[in-house]
């Protein structure tokens, strides 16, 4: 079950995603969704994780 997998990860760290449209209905509320990102914006976001 995908949600159970995310639940386990969420107990140890923040969970982020890049989900767009009606698919967002299926992601748990604790997922920080950034929506669709350009390649450049994705690189900026990934740099923040260092």
N, C-alpha and C positions, 0 to 999 in steps of 0.2 A: 504494500500500500504506500503510495507516494506521500500522502499526508503524514503518515506515521514516521516515515524517513525524515521529512522536514521537521516534524515535532522533536525528534531526537537531536538533530543539528541545532535547532533553536534553543535547546536547553544549555548549549555551550557557547553560542555566538549569535550575532545578528544574521538574519537571512535577507538577502537582497535579490531582486529580480528585474528583468526587463520584459515585462508582459504588456501586451496592448490589446485593446478591444474587449470583446465579450469573454475572452479567456480569463480576465481578471476576476470573474465570478468564482473561479475555482481555486484561487490562491488564498491561503489562510491570512487572517487579518494582521498577523505579526510580520509578514513579509513586506519589506520596504521596496515598493515597486517604483522603478524609475521610468517606466514606459519605454517607448522606442527611442533609442539614442543613435545619433550619427556616430561614425567611427571615431571622430575627434572627441565628441563628448564622452564616449565610452572610455577612451584612453585617459581623459581627465579624471573620470570617476575611479578608474583602476589605480591611478597614481595616488589618490587619497587613501588607499588601503595600506600603503607602506608605512 
